[in-house]
């Protein structure tokens, strides 16, 4: 019983801030993905953020480029607020091993208390977040 009480207190004290970091949809090459384009990905990301909001999460999307300014953008976002969970989008993982590795290390350095999760596309981000918050 006491264990349950501590767990519910811990969940209530969380702010449930979520940051979703992904490649700006306008910068992705969709030529190998049939029926997918930047507008469809943007709509899916917006829907994901809204759905997370209805579930009680404070979710934001941090769009990054393919590396030129990604570090400064991510550090600015991570320095502005404490996030309980940071979701790293599938596009980052497949775009560049170096960008993905760097991003994980930036999150580790600038948000050491945040959980990290990974999605395979915008539609499974909620499940990824719920695994860690």
C-alpha positions as CSV (number, residue, x, y, z in Angstrom):
1,X,0.0,0.0,0.0
2,X,2.8,2.4,0.9
3,X,4.6,1.7,-2.4
4,X,1.4,2.6,-4.3
5,X,1.1,5.9,-2.4
6,X,4.7,6.9,-3.3
7,X,4.1,6.0,-6.9
8,X,1.0,8.1,-7.3
9,X,2.6,11.1,-5.5
10,X,5.6,10.8,-7.8
11,X,3.4,10.8,-10.9
12,X,1.4,13.8,-9.6
13,X,4.6,15.8,-9.0
14,X,5.8,15.4,-12.6
15,X,5.2,18.2,-14.9
16,X,4.9,15.9,-17.9
17,X,6.9,18.2,-20.2
18,X,7.8,16.4,-23.4
19,X,10.1,17.6,-26.1
20,X,10.0,15.9,-29.5
21,X,13.2,16.5,-31.5
22,X,13.0,15.8,-35.2
23,X,14.3,16.8,-38.6
24,X,12.3,19.8,-40.0
25,X,9.9,18.0,-42.3
26,X,10.7,20.5,-45.1
27,X,14.3,19.3,-45.1
28,X,13.6,15.6,-45.6
29,X,14.0,13.7,-48.9
30,X,10.8,11.8,-49.4
31,X,11.7,10.4,-52.8
32,X,11.9,6.8,-51.5
33,X,8.8,7.1,-49.4
34,X,5.6,6.6,-51.5
35,X,2.6,8.8,-50.4
36,X,4.7,10.7,-47.8
37,X,5.6,14.4,-48.0
38,X,6.5,17.3,-45.7
39,X,2.9,18.4,-45.2
40,X,1.7,15.0,-44.2
41,X,4.5,14.7,-41.7
42,X,3.8,18.2,-40.3
43,X,0.1,17.4,-39.9
44,X,1.0,14.1,-38.1
45,X,3.4,15.9,-35.8
46,X,0.8,18.6,-35.0
47,X,-1.7,15.9,-34.2
48,X,0.7,14.1,-32.0
49,X,1.4,17.2,-30.0
50,X,-2.3,17.9,-29.6
51,X,-3.1,14.3,-28.6
52,X,-0.3,14.4,-26.0
53,X,-1.9,17.6,-24.7
54,X,-5.3,15.9,-24.3
55,X,-3.5,13.1,-22.3
56,X,-2.1,15.7,-19.9
57,X,1.4,16.2,-21.4
58,X,2.9,19.5,-22.3
59,X,4.4,18.6,-25.6
60,X,6.5,20.7,-28.0
61,X,8.2,19.9,-31.3
62,X,11.8,21.0,-31.8
63,X,12.6,21.0,-35.5
64,X,16.2,20.7,-36.4
65,X,18.2,20.9,-39.6
66,X,20.6,18.2,-40.8
67,X,23.4,19.5,-38.7
68,X,24.4,23.0,-39.5
69,X,22.5,24.6,-36.6
70,X,21.1,21.5,-34.9
71,X,23.4,21.7,-31.9
72,X,22.6,25.3,-31.0
73,X,18.9,24.8,-31.5
74,X,18.7,21.7,-29.3
75,X,20.8,23.2,-26.6
76,X,18.6,26.3,-26.6
77,X,15.5,24.2,-26.2
78,X,17.0,22.0,-23.5
79,X,18.3,25.1,-21.6
80,X,14.9,26.8,-21.7
81,X,12.9,24.3,-19.8
82,X,13.1,21.0,-17.8
83,X,11.7,18.1,-19.8
84,X,10.6,14.8,-18.3
85,X,10.9,13.0,-21.5
86,X,12.7,13.7,-24.8
87,X,11.5,11.9,-27.9
88,X,14.0,11.6,-30.7
89,X,12.3,11.1,-34.0
90,X,13.0,8.3,-36.5
91,X,14.2,10.8,-39.1
92,X,17.1,11.7,-37.0
93,X,18.1,8.1,-36.5
94,X,18.1,7.4,-40.3
95,X,19.4,10.7,-41.5
96,X,22.9,10.6,-40.1
97,X,24.7,8.4,-37.6
98,X,26.8,11.4,-36.5
99,X,23.7,13.6,-36.0
100,X,21.9,10.9,-34.0
101,X,24.9,10.2,-31.8
102,X,25.5,13.9,-31.2
103,X,21.9,14.5,-30.4
104,X,21.8,11.7,-27.8
105,X,24.9,13.2,-26.2
106,X,23.5,16.7,-26.2
107,X,20.4,15.4,-24.5
108,X,22.5,13.5,-22.0
109,X,24.6,16.5,-21.2
110,X,22.0,19.3,-21.1
111,X,19.0,17.3,-19.8
112,X,20.5,14.5,-17.6
113,X,17.3,13.9,-15.6
114,X,15.1,13.5,-18.7
115,X,14.0,10.1,-20.0
116,X,14.8,9.5,-23.6
117,X,12.5,7.6,-26.0
118,X,12.5,6.9,-29.7
119,X,9.7,6.6,-32.2
120,X,9.5,5.0,-35.6
121,X,7.1,7.6,-37.0
122,X,4.9,10.4,-35.6
123,X,2.0,8.0,-35.0
124,X,3.8,6.0,-32.3
125,X,5.3,8.9,-30.4
126,X,2.6,8.8,-27.8
127,X,3.3,5.2,-27.0
128,X,7.1,5.9,-26.8
129,X,6.5,8.8,-24.4
130,X,4.1,6.7,-22.2
131,X,6.8,4.0,-21.8
132,X,8.9,6.6,-19.9
133,X,6.5,8.9,-18.2
